[in-house]
Amino acid sequence: MIRRPLWVRAFGSWTFRYARTWRGSLATGFALPVLYLAAIGVGLGGLVDRHVTGGGPSSISGIGYLSFVAPGLLAGSAMQIATSEATFPVMAALKWERRYDAMLATPLRVCDVLAGHLGYIAMRSGATSAAFLLVATAFGAVHSPEAALALPVGILVGLAFATPLAAYAATQQNAVGFNVVNRLVVVPLFLFSGSFFPITRLPGALRLVAQFTPLYHGVALARAATLGRLAAPSTAGHLAYLVALVACASVVAGRTYRHRLAP
């Protein structure tokens, strides 16, 4: 009989808990994309398209604003769900509920505990991306079968934020710093990483900063997928950046988790 990796047991612990609340999050997962795309993509997008070309096709990357903003919102939502799952729940598992300690009382190792939690966050990011992609398709914002690859892109974006944030959370003694991260990092990234307008509209210095943020690369990949432009030379660079970030942050997270949890 094939034995499952130990981290799968940690993953199962998180999914078992999530099974009690998934119905509510599923409803929210579909409601938010509808509201976002209706208000920003259709409502604001109609004004943008008329302003840019006097009623003709938008000149923003050669597509309508709805098609431009939908993949940006998909990547941004993956970032937000990963951020929420890699901050307060990590602190709860470390200090308030001691979930990690309970796991380590079993044959699980620290690396299994970390991998199981990150696997759960990847699942949540993928589910959020899937809901956004389905709604975007219904709104007519998807233009290629390559759009299916926006799902692994959403997972990768989620891990690109969850891994370093989990590493950071493992060093904290309280949750005060998480609000700072949300206000000074997550919200500005959501607004200025190419989700709502091309970063070429930013001043030179801010444009350079945006190009070094993981959300910018995730938005670029998600947009390339929904538009059928993944063959562009820049795709490999965006992908390499995110994979390298996840790999490096995983090493750091492993160290901070061992420092906090190992006896």
RAKALIN-V334473 format. One record per residue. N is the residue number from 1. RES is the residue in three letters. NEAR is the number of other C-alpha atoms within 8 Angstrom. Layout:
# RAKALIN-V334473
N,RES,NEAR / N,RES,NEAR
This chain:
# RAKALIN-V334473
1,MET,2 / 2,ILE,3 / 3,ARG,4 / 4,ARG,5 / 5,PRO,6 / 6,LEU,9 / 7,TRP,13 / 8,VAL,10 / 9,ARG,9 / 10,ALA,15 / 11,PHE,13 / 12,GLY,9 / 13,SER,8 / 14,TRP,11 / 15,THR,9 / 16,PHE,8 / 17,ARG,8 / 18,TYR,8 / 19,ALA,7 / 20,ARG,7 / 21,THR,8 / 22,TRP,8 / 23,ARG,7 / 24,GLY,7 / 25,SER,8 / 26,LEU,8 / 27,ALA,8 / 28,THR,8 / 29,GLY,11 / 30,PHE,11 / 31,ALA,8 / 32,LEU,8 / 33,PRO,12 / 34,VAL,9 / 35,LEU,8 / 36,TYR,10 / 37,LEU,13 / 38,ALA,9 / 39,ALA,9 / 40,ILE,11 / 41,GLY,15 / 42,VAL,10 / 43,GLY,9 / 44,LEU,9 / 45,GLY,12 / 46,GLY,10 / 47,LEU,8 / 48,VAL,10 / 49,ASP,16 / 50,ARG,11 / 51,HIS,8 / 52,VAL,9 / 53,THR,10 / 54,GLY,7 / 55,GLY,8 / 56,GLY,7 / 57,PRO,9 / 58,SER,14 / 59,SER,10 / 60,ILE,9 / 61,SER,6 / 62,GLY,7 / 63,ILE,10 / 64,GLY,12 / 65,TYR,13 / 66,LEU,12 / 67,SER,12 / 68,PHE,15 / 69,VAL,13 / 70,ALA,12 / 71,PRO,13 / 72,GLY,15 / 73,LEU,10 / 74,LEU,15 / 75,ALA,16 / 76,GLY,12 / 77,SER,10 / 78,ALA,16 / 79,MET,14 / 80,GLN,9 / 81,ILE,12 / 82,ALA,16 / 83,THR,13 / 84,SER,9 / 85,GLU,11 / 86,ALA,14 / 87,THR,13 / 88,PHE,10 / 89,PRO,9 / 90,VAL,12 / 91,MET,14 / 92,ALA,11 / 93,ALA,12 / 94,LEU,12 / 95,LYS,7 / 96,TRP,7 / 97,GLU,7 / 98,ARG,10 / 99,ARG,9 / 100,TYR,10 / 101,ASP,10 / 102,ALA,8 / 103,MET,11 / 104,LEU,11 / 105,ALA,7 / 106,THR,6 / 107,PRO,7 / 108,LEU,12 / 109,ARG,7 / 110,VAL,12 / 111,CYS,8 / 112,ASP,12 / 113,VAL,14 / 114,LEU,12 / 115,ALA,11 / 116,GLY,15 / 117,HIS,11 / 118,LEU,11 / 119,GLY,9 / 120,TYR,11 / 121,ILE,14 / 122,ALA,13 / 123,MET,9 / 124,ARG,10 / 125,SER,15 / 126,GLY,13 / 127,ALA,8 / 128,THR,13 / 129,SER,16 / 130,ALA,9 / 131,ALA,11 / 132,PHE,12 / 133,LEU,12 / 134,LEU,8 / 135,VAL,11 / 136,ALA,13 / 137,THR,9 / 138,ALA,7 / 139,PHE,7 / 140,GLY,8 / 141,ALA,12 / 142,VAL,10 / 143,HIS,9 / 144,SER,9 / 145,PRO,7 / 146,GLU,11 / 147,ALA,15 / 148,ALA,8 / 149,LEU,9 / 150,ALA,14 / 151,LEU,12 / 152,PRO,8 / 153,VAL,12 / 154,GLY,16 / 155,ILE,14 / 156,LEU,12 / 157,VAL,15 / 158,GLY,16 / 159,LEU,13 / 160,ALA,13 / 161,PHE,12 / 162,ALA,14 / 163,THR,14 / 164,PRO,13 / 165,LEU,11 / 166,ALA,12 / 167,ALA,15 / 168,TYR,10 / 169,ALA,11 / 170,ALA,13 / 171,THR,8 / 172,GLN,9 / 173,GLN,4 / 174,ASN,6 / 175,ALA,10 / 176,VAL,6 / 177,GLY,8 / 178,PHE,9 / 179,ASN,8 / 180,VAL,9 / 181,VAL,9 / 182,ASN,9 / 183,ARG,9 / 184,LEU,8 / 185,VAL,9 / 186,VAL,12 / 187,VAL,9 / 188,PRO,9 / 189,LEU,11 / 190,PHE,10 / 191,LEU,9 / 192,PHE,11 / 193,SER,13 / 194,GLY,12 / 195,SER,16 / 196,PHE,9 / 197,PHE,8 / 198,PRO,8 / 199,ILE,10 / 200,THR,6 / 201,ARG,6 / 202,LEU,7 / 203,PRO,7 / 204,GLY,6 / 205,ALA,6 / 206,LEU,8 / 207,ARG,11 / 208,LEU,8 / 209,VAL,8 / 210,ALA,12 / 211,GLN,9 / 212,PHE,7 / 213,THR,10 / 214,PRO,11 / 215,LEU,13 / 216,TYR,13 / 217,HIS,13 / 218,GLY,15 / 219,VAL,16 / 220,ALA,12 / 221,LEU,14 / 222,ALA,17 / 223,ARG,11 / 224,ALA,11 / 225,ALA,15 / 226,THR,17 / 227,LEU,11 / 228,GLY,12 / 229,ARG,8 / 230,LEU,9 / 231,ALA,6 / 232,ALA,6 / 233,PRO,6 / 234,SER,6 / 235,THR,12 / 236,ALA,7 / 237,GLY,8 / 238,HIS,12 / 239,LEU,10 / 240,ALA,8 / 241,TYR,10 / 242,LEU,14 / 243,VAL,10 / 244,ALA,8 / 245,LEU,9 / 246,VAL,12 / 247,ALA,8 / 248,CYS,8 / 249,ALA,11 / 250,SER,11 / 251,VAL,8 / 252,VAL,10 / 253,ALA,15 / 254,GLY,12 / 255,ARG,8 / 256,THR,12 / 257,TYR,13 / 258,ARG,9 / 259,HIS,7 / 260,ARG,8 / 261,LEU,9 / 262,ALA,7 / 263,PRO,2
